[in-house]
Amino acid sequence: MNCEEISELVYDYLNERLDADCAVSFTVHMDGCAECREQVSDLQHTWTGLADLPQEEPSSELKARFYSMLESQQVAAKPRPLATWFQNLAVFPLIPQGLAAGVLLFAGILIGAQIESGENVDELRREVRSLSQRVTLSLLQQDSVSERLRGVRFSYQSAVYDEEVIIALIDAVGYDKSVNVRLAAIDALKPYLSQQPVLNSMVTFLGKERSPLVQVSLIDALFGTNGGETLETLRVMSNDAQVIDSVREHVRTLLEESV
Amino acid sequence: MNVTDVFSDNELMLRVRDGDNVRLGMLFERHHKKLFNFFLHTAGKRQVAEDLVQEVFVRMLKYKHTYRGESGFGPWMYRMARNVRSDQFRKRGNAPFDSANVETVELADERPAPAELLETDQSIGLLRTALAQLPIEKRELLIMARFELLKQDEIASLLDCSVATVKVRIHRAIKELSRIYHQITCEVRA
């Protein structure tokens, strides 16, 4: 390998993506070439320094502005049947009054039929659901633990499978700093464990969780699901020296009972 | 399996395109901080960076029908981000953020430097200054690569070149940054 080839491979080297053969040739050349060694060392220093640049946080105003924009877009996108109807009427200013009255009567019947068919009620339900979803998601992102717990409680208001709320709850189980929030989120997700993505995420988190309380809660929630991956994770836990004795014992008892 | 794999960016954006605008909220949650930092390093001011992030998401809704998902969500979003930034500079009659207005970099932790700055803090400060002096194309390339905003093949798609070319360009950008950094370091210590 010569100096030019080294310079072509530097980027992969800095990212530790050189394959084994290249890595050997790279190192051999570096050992014998002071110029390349110095240059690569400089680049490595800069590259490492870049990773240390702290990531800045935007202000909370950005989030508020975004959701306000999203909401106004949704309102604007909604069809406004009544306004459109009046606009259409204005196109025909010479319609005799009797005919206009007839049209009005017909429109009334149509609107009545629509209400009877439940479309408006469904629309209202959808709006309430969307509002409760936004409140839940917003609460789950608050800094205060009690607010996030309120968010988890609020999620129970969603009677149907709401993907965004479910993902926010999964995030809470996996990444929330508070044990209490993680425990509450596990409880809230129990009805959805039949959904494969939810189940898979919980199993993954069980392998990573370090709080014994949360471990036991996850184990109890997952045990009833009887998935192959769940059982495998539990078996690994039952022999994992890093898991505290009481949790290991709990897992073993459950596994023995299941046999 | 990772939580973020449950619904990919691509799936979410396809739903937005098909009228489910609420999904844009999830994409915002995933990407607004990275976009903010991208703009902070390439547009300079916090307020400007926030305005630009907002504008990117406004345009996502406006041009959602153009989303095909072929080259992925990331390149599409950053292509839009670069356009938004160019339009902003054109509208305001400003040159892109460069060495001429390096002093305008406005970071949250900016404060009067204490005399006894830790060496690492000082290095970070000098590196920021060096980065700001890099031409904008090289700076954004380094930010995208180092902060892992996009993968190499996605950067290649965004810049419409091969992955090998991306590697070469990044190598050149690191080299130049390294040179500027050394120059500044020598000036400070002299």
Chai-1 contact restraints between the chains, C-beta under 6 A:
chainA,res_idxA,chainB,res_idxB,connection_type,confidence,min_distance_angstrom,max_distance_angstrom,comment,restraint_id
A,V10,B,H171,contact,1.0,0.0,6.0,A-B,restraint_1
A,Y11,B,K167,contact,1.0,0.0,6.0,A-B,restraint_2
A,Y11,B,I170,contact,1.0,0.0,6.0,A-B,restraint_3
A,Y11,B,H171,contact,1.0,0.0,6.0,A-B,restraint_4
A,D42,B,S178,contact,1.0,0.0,6.0,A-B,restraint_5
A,L43,B,I174,contact,1.0,0.0,6.0,A-B,restraint_6
A,L43,B,S178,contact,1.0,0.0,6.0,A-B,restraint_7
A,T46,B,I174,contact,1.0,0.0,6.0,A-B,restraint_8
A,T46,B,L177,contact,1.0,0.0,6.0,A-B,restraint_9
A,T46,B,S178,contact,1.0,0.0,6.0,A-B,restraint_10
A,T46,B,Y181,contact,1.0,0.0,6.0,A-B,restraint_11
A,W47,B,I174,contact,1.0,0.0,6.0,A-B,restraint_12
A,G49,B,L127,contact,1.0,0.0,6.0,A-B,restraint_13
A,L50,B,R146,contact,1.0,0.0,6.0,A-B,restraint_14
A,Q55,B,N37,contact,1.0,0.0,6.0,A-B,restraint_15
A,E56,B,N37,contact,1.0,0.0,6.0,A-B,restraint_16
A,E56,B,L40,contact,1.0,0.0,6.0,A-B,restraint_17
A,E56,B,L107,contact,1.0,0.0,6.0,A-B,restraint_18
A,E56,B,A108,contact,1.0,0.0,6.0,A-B,restraint_19
A,P58,B,F36,contact,1.0,0.0,6.0,A-B,restraint_20
A,P58,B,E50,contact,1.0,0.0,6.0,A-B,restraint_21
A,L62,B,E50,contact,1.0,0.0,6.0,A-B,restraint_22
A,R65,B,Q54,contact,1.0,0.0,6.0,A-B,restraint_23
A,F66,B,F28,contact,1.0,0.0,6.0,A-B,restraint_24
A,F66,B,F57,contact,1.0,0.0,6.0,A-B,restraint_25
A,Q73,B,L61,contact,1.0,0.0,6.0,A-B,restraint_26
A,Q74,B,N21,contact,1.0,0.0,6.0,A-B,restraint_27
A,E164,B,M26,contact,1.0,0.0,6.0,A-B,restraint_28
A,I167,B,V6,contact,1.0,0.0,6.0,A-B,restraint_29
A,I170,B,V3,contact,1.0,0.0,6.0,A-B,restraint_30
A,D171,B,V3,contact,1.0,0.0,6.0,A-B,restraint_31
A,G174,B,V3,contact,1.0,0.0,6.0,A-B,restraint_32
A,P197,B,V6,contact,1.0,0.0,6.0,A-B,restraint_33
A,N200,B,M1,contact,1.0,0.0,6.0,A-B,restraint_34
A,S201,B,V3,contact,1.0,0.0,6.0,A-B,restraint_35
A,T204,B,M1,contact,1.0,0.0,6.0,A-B,restraint_36
